[in-house]
Amino acid sequence: MQKNNVQFLLSLFKKILSLMVLVAFGFILLTLPASGERSLPLMRISVENSPSHVQTKAVRRFAEDLSHKVQGRLHVKFYDSARLYRDAQVLSALASDRLEMAVPGTWHFDRYEPDVGIFLLPAFYGRSAEDMHRVVDGEIGRRVEEKIEKGLRVFVPGRWLDLGHAHLYTNQPVTSKGDLKNLNIRVAGGLANAMRVEALGAKAVMIPWPDLPARLKQGNIDGVLTTHETFRSAKLWNSGLSYVFEDRQYFPQYIPVIRQNFWRRLPEDLQKIIMETWEEHVDEARKEAAEAQKNARKLLLQHGMKIFTPTEKMLSEYRSFLAAHQDEIATALGVNPELYADTMTFLKE
């Protein structure tokens, strides 16, 4: 009798153990991607901005469109809100094979490739979006892309996305450069941004974006260099900033970059699909960015922000004033002298 009980318990234990193994195996199968998906090349795309940001929306549309077109050949995964990396980290992530594609802002590039800083020089101060596109989409832009590709071991699949003009937002009225004297202005990055702001008489301060509202409330920061849309997204009118000096300091854009060794492993027809798909979304994305800036400007006014817009003559005079500092800024950045000279010639045409 006792022997029968032992055998029964052993049999029951084996059945329970077998059931547990089957359940565990089933869970593993459920959490793994499909076998066909596992065999596909993985293309992770990272952006820093939140889902509601105009750049995030544009890159997400590209990712979804591309995923549909390359179904069964490439596994595309899109990550927003810096879930993989902040934009300040993505270039190193690409270099170390931890990411396939990113779309960081131009202000993140000059410490890796100095020639990108040319678009932050005073010669571009106050320029229109059309002027910027004429340069960036042309030969000058292509030469800069070639330097990016060679220096960072990436591939640029097409034209750049717009964010929109950056201006100065302050806690006191600014209607001329004289009003900027000794004001502490937060800049997102880029040596050229800091040097240009300081050439106008202010003091440039580097502060991580998440820390900015608290620093503004503490009263030791007088303003910020950013765009209407970015200002709106952070609701910085609640942080003591009430004035805008709408002087088009520079024109921030986002550069699409794909890891070079990943790109070269792709078949030519797949490369063509990626480039064509990216280009199909650029014009719409640029229009949406311009519209987002206009809508954000209206919202700023609704929240009581007082906006001073310099005349074109005033902007031209300030650009000429800043030109005296331009050689110093270009040298500090390490911009290629030939590219610098050709860009200045192009702008005069």
One Martini backbone bead per residue (centre of mass of N, CA, C, O) as a GRO file, in nm:
protein
  349
    1MET     BB    1   0.060   0.062  -0.022
    2GLN     BB    2   0.300   0.250   0.014
    3LYS     BB    3   0.416   0.201  -0.269
    4ASN     BB    4   0.170   0.314  -0.424
    5ASN     BB    5   0.189   0.604  -0.311
    6VAL     BB    6   0.467   0.669  -0.421
    7GLN     BB    7   0.400   0.622  -0.718
    8PHE     BB    8   0.175   0.833  -0.733
    9LEU     BB    9   0.348   1.080  -0.651
   10LEU     BB   10   0.555   1.053  -0.879
   11SER     BB   11   0.353   1.078  -1.109
   12LEU     BB   12   0.238   1.355  -1.027
   13PHE     BB   13   0.506   1.510  -1.035
   14LYS     BB   14   0.566   1.460  -1.338
   15LYS     BB   15   0.312   1.602  -1.444
   16ILE     BB   16   0.364   1.879  -1.318
   17LEU     BB   17   0.644   1.922  -1.445
   18SER     BB   18   0.551   1.903  -1.738
   19LEU     BB   19   0.350   2.138  -1.724
   20MET     BB   20   0.556   2.357  -1.645
   21VAL     BB   21   0.733   2.330  -1.898
   22LEU     BB   22   0.510   2.395  -2.104
   23VAL     BB   23   0.439   2.677  -1.995
   24ALA     BB   24   0.722   2.801  -2.018
   25PHE     BB   25   0.758   2.750  -2.322
   26GLY     BB   26   0.509   2.909  -2.411
   27PHE     BB   27   0.605   3.182  -2.300
   28ILE     BB   28   0.857   3.205  -2.471
   29LEU     BB   29   0.713   3.198  -2.745
   30LEU     BB   30   0.536   3.455  -2.695
   31THR     BB   31   0.795   3.658  -2.646
   32LEU     BB   32   0.879   3.588  -2.915
   33PRO     BB   33   0.941   3.638  -3.216
   34ALA     BB   34   0.890   3.554  -3.504
   35SER     BB   35   1.076   3.361  -3.702
   36GLY     BB   36   1.081   3.555  -3.945
   37GLU     BB   37   1.156   3.810  -3.780
   38ARG     BB   38   1.432   3.705  -3.665
   39SER     BB   39   1.565   3.686  -3.966
   40LEU     BB   40   1.554   3.982  -3.984
   41PRO     BB   41   1.654   4.280  -4.024
   42LEU     BB   42   1.726   4.534  -3.790
   43MET     BB   43   1.546   4.864  -3.759
   44ARG     BB   44   1.633   5.111  -3.549
   45ILE     BB   45   1.445   5.406  -3.443
   46SER     BB   46   1.554   5.723  -3.303
   47VAL     BB   47   1.390   5.955  -3.077
   48GLU     BB   48   1.343   6.218  -2.836
   49ASN     BB   49   1.070   6.299  -2.882
   50SER     BB   50   0.752   6.324  -2.847
   51PRO     BB   51   0.458   6.216  -2.993
   52SER     BB   52   0.359   6.534  -3.045
   53HIS     BB   53   0.587   6.592  -3.214
   54VAL     BB   54   0.658   6.679  -3.536
   55GLN     BB   55   0.904   6.490  -3.575
   56THR     BB   56   0.786   6.227  -3.471
   57LYS     BB   57   0.554   6.205  -3.671
   58ALA     BB   58   0.730   6.189  -3.927
   59VAL     BB   59   0.905   5.940  -3.851
   60ARG     BB   60   0.672   5.747  -3.802
   61ARG     BB   61   0.557   5.750  -4.088
   62PHE     BB   62   0.807   5.639  -4.219
   63ALA     BB   63   0.825   5.372  -4.058
   64GLU     BB   64   0.544   5.263  -4.140
   65ASP     BB   65   0.583   5.273  -4.444
   66LEU     BB   66   0.837   5.101  -4.458
   67SER     BB   67   0.728   4.847  -4.320
   68HIS     BB   68   0.524   4.789  -4.544
   69LYS     BB   69   0.727   4.773  -4.794
   70VAL     BB   70   0.937   4.555  -4.623
   71GLN     BB   71   0.779   4.317  -4.582
   72GLY     BB   72   0.986   4.033  -4.516
   73ARG     BB   73   1.290   4.204  -4.505
   74LEU     BB   74   1.224   4.419  -4.265
   75HIS     BB   75   1.266   4.525  -3.922
   76VAL     BB   76   1.075   4.790  -3.795
   77LYS     BB   77   1.169   5.012  -3.518
   78PHE     BB   78   1.008   5.257  -3.311
   79TYR     BB   79   1.152   5.530  -3.102
   80ASP     BB   80   1.052   5.742  -2.856
   81SER     BB   81   1.135   5.946  -2.590
   82ALA     BB   82   1.422   5.817  -2.539
   83ARG     BB   83   1.401   5.496  -2.501
   84LEU     BB   84   1.697   5.459  -2.599
   85TYR     BB   85   1.795   5.767  -2.680
   86ARG     BB   86   1.949   6.045  -2.675
   87ASP     BB   87   2.067   6.267  -2.904
   88ALA     BB   88   2.351   6.291  -2.759
   89GLN     BB   89   2.388   5.952  -2.806
   90VAL     BB   90   2.337   5.840  -3.104
   91LEU     BB   91   2.615   5.860  -3.246
   92SER     BB   92   2.755   5.653  -3.058
   93ALA     BB   93   2.550   5.424  -3.106
   94LEU     BB   94   2.612   5.392  -3.405
   95ALA     BB   95   2.924   5.341  -3.376
   96SER     BB   96   2.846   5.076  -3.169
   97ASP     BB   97   2.597   4.906  -3.290
   98ARG     BB   98   2.308   5.008  -3.119
   99LEU     BB   99   2.210   5.134  -3.401
  100GLU     BB  100   2.056   5.237  -3.719
  101MET     BB  101   1.866   5.504  -3.653
  102ALA     BB  102   1.859   5.870  -3.676
  103VAL     BB  103   1.728   6.233  -3.588
  104PRO     BB  104   1.919   6.470  -3.522
  105GLY     BB  105   2.022   6.767  -3.445
  106THR     BB  106   2.252   6.995  -3.558
  107TRP     BB  107   2.361   7.071  -3.259
  108HIS     BB  108   2.502   6.765  -3.229
  109PHE     BB  109   2.750   6.771  -3.456
  110ASP     BB  110   3.004   6.973  -3.416
  111ARG     BB  111   3.176   6.778  -3.222
  112TYR     BB  112   3.218   6.573  -3.474
  113GLU     BB  113   3.130   6.786  -3.720
  114PRO     BB  114   3.218   7.105  -3.784
  115ASP     BB  115   3.063   7.175  -4.060
  116VAL     BB  116   2.773   7.197  -3.937
  117GLY     BB  117   2.828   7.483  -3.801
  118ILE     BB  118   2.778   7.672  -4.049
  119PHE     BB  119   2.454   7.704  -3.989
  120LEU     BB  120   2.535   7.886  -3.711
  121LEU     BB  121   2.625   8.127  -3.836
  122PRO     BB  122   2.577   8.468  -3.874
  123ALA     BB  123   2.500   8.449  -4.184
  124PHE     BB  124   2.209   8.307  -4.083
  125TYR     BB  125   2.099   8.537  -3.951
  126GLY     BB  126   1.758   8.600  -4.031
  127ARG     BB  127   1.690   8.389  -4.217
  128SER     BB  128   1.513   8.213  -4.423
  129ALA     BB  129   1.390   7.911  -4.505
  130GLU     BB  130   1.459   7.937  -4.807
  131ASP     BB  131   1.758   7.996  -4.769
  132MET     BB  132   1.827   7.732  -4.623
  133HIS     BB  133   1.736   7.534  -4.844
  134ARG     BB  134   1.926   7.635  -5.067
  135VAL     BB  135   2.178   7.532  -4.912
  136VAL     BB  136   2.116   7.246  -4.789
  137ASP     BB  137   1.997   7.120  -5.075
  138GLY     BB  138   2.271   7.164  -5.193
  139GLU     BB  139   2.604   7.155  -5.231
  140ILE     BB  140   2.675   7.233  -4.943
  141GLY     BB  141   2.510   7.012  -4.804
  142ARG     BB  142   2.649   6.771  -4.943
  143ARG     BB  143   2.933   6.825  -4.828
  144VAL     BB  144   2.849   6.786  -4.537
  145GLU     BB  145   2.742   6.498  -4.563
  146GLU     BB  146   3.013   6.371  -4.645
  147LYS     BB  147   3.148   6.433  -4.374
  148ILE     BB  148   2.954   6.277  -4.198
  149GLU     BB  149   2.989   5.999  -4.332
  150LYS     BB  150   3.297   5.975  -4.291
  151GLY     BB  151   3.329   6.055  -3.977
  152LEU     BB  152   3.058   5.866  -3.867
  153ARG     BB  153   2.969   5.619  -4.028
  154VAL     BB  154   2.731   5.715  -4.231
  155PHE     BB  155   2.398   5.764  -4.375
  156VAL     BB  156   2.229   5.996  -4.590
  157PRO     BB  157   1.899   5.954  -4.730
  158GLY     BB  158   1.831   6.279  -4.710
  159ARG     BB  159   1.663   6.524  -4.632
  160TRP     BB  160   1.589   6.758  -4.403
  161LEU     BB  161   1.436   6.844  -4.118
  162ASP     BB  162   1.225   7.064  -3.963
  163LEU     BB  163   1.165   7.299  -3.700
  164GLY     BB  164   1.268   7.603  -3.679
  165HIS     BB  165   1.297   7.898  -3.559
  166ALA     BB  166   1.512   8.059  -3.339
  167HIS     BB  167   1.472   8.233  -3.029
  168LEU     BB  168   1.418   8.480  -2.774
  169TYR     BB  169   1.338   8.412  -2.429
  170THR     BB  170   1.218   8.634  -2.170
  171ASN     BB  171   1.187   8.826  -1.847
  172GLN     BB  172   1.233   9.073  -2.046
  173PRO     BB  173   1.250   9.327  -2.243
  174VAL     BB  174   1.331   9.291  -2.607
  175THR     BB  175   1.440   9.534  -2.883
  176SER     BB  176   1.755   9.483  -2.851
  177LYS     BB  177   2.084   9.406  -2.800
  178GLY     BB  178   2.113   9.590  -2.547
  179ASP     BB  179   1.902   9.412  -2.371
  180LEU     BB  180   2.113   9.153  -2.348
  181LYS     BB  181   2.293   9.248  -2.141
  182ASN     BB  182   2.389   8.995  -1.914
  183LEU     BB  183   2.213   8.776  -1.996
  184ASN     BB  184   2.093   8.455  -1.915
  185ILE     BB  185   2.126   8.208  -2.175
  186ARG     BB  186   1.984   7.930  -2.288
  187VAL     BB  187   2.144   7.657  -2.458
  188ALA     BB  188   2.139   7.349  -2.619
  189GLY     BB  189   2.388   7.389  -2.820
  190GLY     BB  190   2.656   7.473  -2.962
  191LEU     BB  191   2.909   7.688  -3.000
  192ALA     BB  192   2.781   7.895  -3.193
  193ASN     BB  193   2.544   7.975  -3.016
  194ALA     BB  194   2.707   8.088  -2.781
  195MET     BB  195   2.882   8.297  -2.944
  196ARG     BB  196   2.647   8.459  -3.066
  197VAL     BB  197   2.505   8.544  -2.804
  198GLU     BB  198   2.764   8.686  -2.685
  199ALA     BB  199   2.797   8.894  -2.919
  200LEU     BB  200   2.514   9.034  -2.816
  201GLY     BB  201   2.580   9.032  -2.472
  202ALA     BB  202   2.532   8.768  -2.357
  203LYS     BB  203   2.498   8.468  -2.154
  204ALA     BB  204   2.590   8.145  -2.194
  205VAL     BB  205   2.394   7.846  -2.101
  206MET     BB  206   2.422   7.510  -1.996
  207ILE     BB  207   2.109   7.320  -1.990
  208PRO     BB  208   1.914   7.084  -1.923
  209TRP     BB  209   1.593   7.066  -2.012
  210PRO     BB  210   1.464   6.941  -1.745
  211ASP     BB  211   1.603   7.188  -1.562
  212LEU     BB  212   1.487   7.464  -1.659
  213PRO     BB  213   1.229   7.544  -1.498
  214ALA     BB  214   1.372   7.556  -1.220
  215ARG     BB  215   1.587   7.768  -1.298
  216LEU     BB  216   1.386   7.991  -1.370
  217LYS     BB  217   1.245   8.008  -1.087
  218GLN     BB  218   1.518   8.091  -0.938
  219GLY     BB  219   1.640   8.345  -1.131
  220ASN     BB  220   1.930   8.259  -1.300
  221ILE     BB  221   1.745   8.280  -1.560
  222ASP     BB  222   1.647   8.493  -1.845
  223GLY     BB  223   1.666   8.271  -2.085
  224VAL     BB  224   1.590   8.126  -2.423
  225LEU     BB  225   1.694   7.915  -2.688
  226THR     BB  226   1.424   7.869  -2.921
  227THR     BB  227   1.104   7.762  -3.005
  228HIS     BB  228   0.775   7.789  -3.020
  229GLU     BB  229   0.709   7.483  -3.002
  230THR     BB  230   0.894   7.417  -2.760
  231PHE     BB  231   0.775   7.621  -2.567
  232ARG     BB  232   0.488   7.504  -2.574
  233SER     BB  233   0.549   7.208  -2.481
  234ALA     BB  234   0.667   7.337  -2.191
  235LYS     BB  235   0.518   7.586  -2.080
  236LEU     BB  236   0.714   7.856  -2.021
  237TRP     BB  237   0.500   8.069  -1.915
  238ASN     BB  238   0.530   7.930  -1.613
  239SER     BB  239   0.862   8.042  -1.583
  240GLY     BB  240   0.880   8.377  -1.638
  241LEU     BB  241   0.825   8.402  -1.945
  242SER     BB  242   0.711   8.704  -2.155
  243TYR     BB  243   0.931   8.728  -2.393
  244VAL     BB  244   1.004   8.806  -2.750
  245PHE     BB  245   1.288   8.775  -2.971
  246GLU     BB  246   1.220   8.761  -3.321
  247ASP     BB  247   1.538   8.688  -3.482
  248ARG     BB  248   1.638   8.431  -3.614
  249GLN     BB  249   1.909   8.293  -3.515
  250TYR     BB  250   1.821   8.002  -3.626
  251PHE     BB  251   1.785   7.678  -3.821
  252PRO     BB  252   1.658   7.406  -3.715
  253GLN     BB  253   1.753   7.064  -3.777
  254TYR     BB  254   1.717   6.725  -3.909
  255ILE     BB  255   1.933   6.439  -3.937
  256PRO     BB  256   1.953   6.163  -4.126
  257VAL     BB  257   2.091   5.850  -3.988
  258ILE     BB  258   2.283   5.564  -4.098
  259ARG     BB  259   2.441   5.293  -4.046
  260GLN     BB  260   2.687   5.188  -4.248
  261ASN     BB  261   2.712   4.871  -4.203
  262PHE     BB  262   2.409   4.831  -4.245
  263TRP     BB  263   2.365   4.961  -4.523
  264ARG     BB  264   2.576   4.777  -4.689
  265ARG     BB  265   2.402   4.503  -4.638
  266LEU     BB  266   2.201   4.607  -4.822
  267PRO     BB  267   2.023   4.597  -5.078
  268GLU     BB  268   1.972   4.815  -5.332
  269ASP     BB  269   1.659   4.808  -5.337
  270LEU     BB  270   1.632   4.873  -5.031
  271GLN     BB  271   1.777   5.140  -5.033
  272LYS     BB  272   1.581   5.277  -5.231
  273ILE     BB  273   1.328   5.258  -5.055
  274ILE     BB  274   1.431   5.427  -4.820
  275MET     BB  275   1.491   5.689  -4.976
  276GLU     BB  276   1.211   5.728  -5.106
  277THR     BB  277   1.048   5.731  -4.844
  278TRP     BB  278   1.179   5.970  -4.714
  279GLU     BB  279   1.121   6.181  -4.942
  280GLU     BB  280   0.804   6.156  -4.928
  281HIS     BB  281   0.810   6.314  -4.623
  282VAL     BB  282   0.952   6.597  -4.622
  283ASP     BB  283   0.753   6.813  -4.724
  284GLU     BB  284   0.533   6.760  -4.516
  285ALA     BB  285   0.711   6.806  -4.264
  286ARG     BB  286   0.782   7.102  -4.326
  287LYS     BB  287   0.496   7.212  -4.326
  288GLU     BB  288   0.423   7.122  -4.037
  289ALA     BB  289   0.642   7.284  -3.893
  290ALA     BB  290   0.546   7.563  -3.984
  291GLU     BB  291   0.260   7.535  -3.864
  292ALA     BB  292   0.344   7.481  -3.570
  293GLN     BB  293   0.478   7.758  -3.527
  294LYS     BB  294   0.229   7.931  -3.578
  295ASN     BB  295   0.045   7.805  -3.360
  296ALA     BB  296   0.235   7.861  -3.123
  297ARG     BB  297   0.235   8.168  -3.145
  298LYS     BB  298  -0.065   8.204  -3.083
  299LEU     BB  299  -0.048   8.074  -2.800
  300LEU     BB  300   0.146   8.273  -2.674
  301LEU     BB  301  -0.044   8.516  -2.698
  302GLN     BB  302  -0.276   8.390  -2.526
  303HIS     BB  303  -0.052   8.383  -2.272
  304GLY     BB  304   0.085   8.689  -2.288
  305MET     BB  305   0.295   8.712  -2.490
  306LYS     BB  306   0.558   8.933  -2.595
  307ILE     BB  307   0.621   9.026  -2.935
  308PHE     BB  308   0.930   9.101  -3.100
  309THR     BB  309   0.981   9.214  -3.443
  310PRO     BB  310   1.219   9.257  -3.641
  311THR     BB  311   1.334   9.400  -3.896
  312GLU     BB  312   1.505   9.341  -4.181
  313LYS     BB  313   1.704   9.568  -4.130
  314MET     BB  314   1.786   9.487  -3.844
  315LEU     BB  315   1.887   9.201  -3.917
  316SER     BB  316   2.105   9.299  -4.113
  317GLU     BB  317   2.264   9.467  -3.906
  318TYR     BB  318   2.324   9.227  -3.711
  319ARG     BB  319   2.469   9.052  -3.917
  320SER     BB  320   2.697   9.257  -3.961
  321PHE     BB  321   2.790   9.268  -3.670
  322LEU     BB  322   2.851   8.953  -3.647
  323ALA     BB  323   3.070   8.929  -3.872
  324ALA     BB  324   3.313   9.013  -3.684
  325HIS     BB  325   3.286   8.705  -3.540
  326GLN     BB  326   3.298   8.474  -3.756
  327ASP     BB  327   3.593   8.380  -3.780
  328GLU     BB  328   3.615   8.296  -3.484
  329ILE     BB  329   3.391   8.082  -3.490
  330ALA     BB  330   3.496   7.906  -3.725
  331THR     BB  331   3.765   7.840  -3.587
  332ALA     BB  332   3.651   7.714  -3.325
  333LEU     BB  333   3.497   7.486  -3.487
  334GLY     BB  334   3.659   7.390  -3.762
  335VAL     BB  335   3.593   7.496  -4.031
  336ASN     BB  336   3.626   7.465  -4.349
  337PRO     BB  337   3.763   7.710  -4.540
  338GLU     BB  338   3.641   7.641  -4.820
  339LEU     BB  339   3.349   7.610  -4.729
  340TYR     BB  340   3.323   7.889  -4.607
  341ALA     BB  341   3.380   8.053  -4.863
  342ASP     BB  342   3.156   7.926  -5.045
  343THR     BB  343   2.916   8.004  -4.864
  344MET     BB  344   2.952   8.311  -4.869
  345THR     BB  345   2.924   8.334  -5.175
  346PHE     BB  346   2.643   8.207  -5.204
  347LEU     BB  347   2.491   8.423  -5.020
  348LYS     BB  348   2.558   8.667  -5.231
  349GLU     BB  349   2.387   8.565  -5.493
   0.00000   0.00000   0.00000
